[in-house]
Amino acid sequence: MRDTPLIALFAFLGAAAAGLLGACVLLLIRRRSLAAHLAVVAGVAVTAMLAGTLAVARAMFLSAHDLRVVTTVVAMAAVVSVVTALLLGRWVVARSRELTLAARSFGDGGDFAAPEGPATAELAALSRELEATSARLAASRGRERALESSRRELVAWISHDLRTPLAGLRAMAEALEDGVAADPDRYLRQIRTEVERLNDMVGDLFELSRIHAGALALSPSRVSLYDLVGDALAGADPLAREHGVRLVGDGVEPLPVEVDGREMSRVLGNLLVNAIRRTPADGTVAVAARRSSEGVVLSVTDGCGGIPEEDLPRVFDTGWRGSHARTPPAGAGLGLAIVRGIVEAHRGSTTVRNVTGGCRFEVTLPATDG
């Protein structure tokens, strides 16, 4: 028993020397295959055992016969260990290569499909992460394609909507310049109307650019939705009378909200103008405000007859106006995109859904206590 500490010391020194040598080898082959690393680890384990045994034998704690027996056992263990490590390494390397080939589909714009067959827990976790990343990339590519499509539509609408009034302005200006205008005052009034329309369009473009650039500076204050809706209804009343549409705001509760009054008035104005233009004469546009579990919900219901279900997700996209909205009075398709941008800047959300006889636009804002 008194020799046990010495035997342990010599065995540790021999094994430590083998471990240090193995660490140096692993450092040298750190860029090699995993199979080589596993073989070295298995070899280090066996070599450490053999080195410790030889160190103990040289200290005269083992006989020659015992040393041969131990050496033979260690040699057989070394063969089995190294072969097992190589087989395991080759299997792991093969699975890794399959995973690498599957991951190359990202670069080709495809979806990731995990290789079939068993895998280690780490490779399985990596496959799951790659699948999740593939799904996010696919969604991102879809959003990018939708955004690019919206931009192209916006350019087409803007080009169309600018060309018509500019051509009219040019013709009226030439008529006035040549002195052939039968009614100069009417021409001047028409020029003013077209200029105001172009000014509104440029203002919408500027507002949308600020929203997309994240430069929309808000100055929130505590206001009542009842007052906001009342001002918006008063501003939209002339347009409603022109189109023969009734405005109803009886369902508005006096709820307090923390918003930028100017920007939120623009939201309400855009929603009302959109509803009035799409509601037939003798129709009704109703505004309501109520408290819900999600916050304060402001809704504008029109009588447009409904929106096709496949178009509902695109209603708030930049430049979208629907297949039937190809006339200049429909605007450049910026109003609802501006609505969504301003509402999201207030940490709110916008939705639209079909109801009987029309559709309902809802704006949800964070509730304010009191």
C-alpha positions, 0 to 999 in steps of 0.5 A: 500500500505504501507503493501506491502513491509512487505508482500513481505518480509514475503513471500520471507522469507517463500519461501526462507526457502522452497527453501533452504530445497528443495536444501538440499533434491536435494543434498541428492537425487542427485544420484536418478532418474530424476523423483524424482528430478522433483517431488522435484522441483515441490514440492519445488515450491508449498511448497514455495508458501505455506510457503510464504502464512503461513508467511504472515498469521502469520504476521496477513495480512490474515484472517483465512478464506482467509488462508483456501482458499489459502491453499486449492488452494495451496494443489490442485496445489501441487497434480497436479504439483507433479503428472505432474512432476512424469509423465514427469519424468517417460517418460524422464526416459523411453526414457533415458533407451531406449537410454542406451540400444541402446548405448550398441550396441557400446560395441558389435561392432554394429551400434547405432540406435536411439530409435523410438518415440518423445524425448526431445531436449537434448535427441534428440541431444544426439542421433544424437551425438551417431549416429555420433560417431557410424559412426566414430567408424564403419569407424575406425573399417573398417580402423583397419580391412584393416590395419590388413589385409595389415599387414598380407599380408605384412608378407606373401609377405616378408616371400615369398620374403625373402625365395627365395633369402635366399635359393638361397644364401645358395645353392650358398654359399654351392656350393662355399664352396664345390668347385663344382661351375662350374663358381665361378665368376657367382655365386659371381655376383649372390650373390651380386645381391641377397644381393643388393635386400635384402638390398633394401627390408630391406631399404624399411622396415626401411623407412616404419617403420619410416613413420608409427612411425612419425619419418620421418625427412624432410629437405625441400628446394626450388627445381625445379620439372624439375631437380627432374624429370630429375634425376629420369628419368636418374636413372630409364633409365637402368631399362627401357632399360632392360625392353624395355620401353620408358621413356618420360618426355616432359610434365614437367614444371619447377615449384618450390616446397618446398620439401626434395629432397632426399625423393622426389627423392625416391617417383619419383624412386618408381613410375617409377620403379613400372610403368616400371615393369608393362608396357610391352615391347615397352610400354611408361612411361610418366612423367608430372608436372603441376600447378593446383588449388590444388597445383603442380601435378606430374603424372606418366602414365604407360601402364599396361592395367589398375587396376580393379576398386575394387582394386584402393582404395588399391593400396597405402596400405602396402603390396598390390601388386594385385592378379597378382603380386605374383612374387619376381620382383614385390617387397614386396608391400612397394614402393607405401605405402612409396610414400604415406607416404612421400607425406603426410609428405609433406602435399600432397596427392596421387591418382591413376586412370585408363586411356586409356591403363594403369593407372596414378599415381598423386602426389599433392604437395603444390605450392610455390610462384615464 
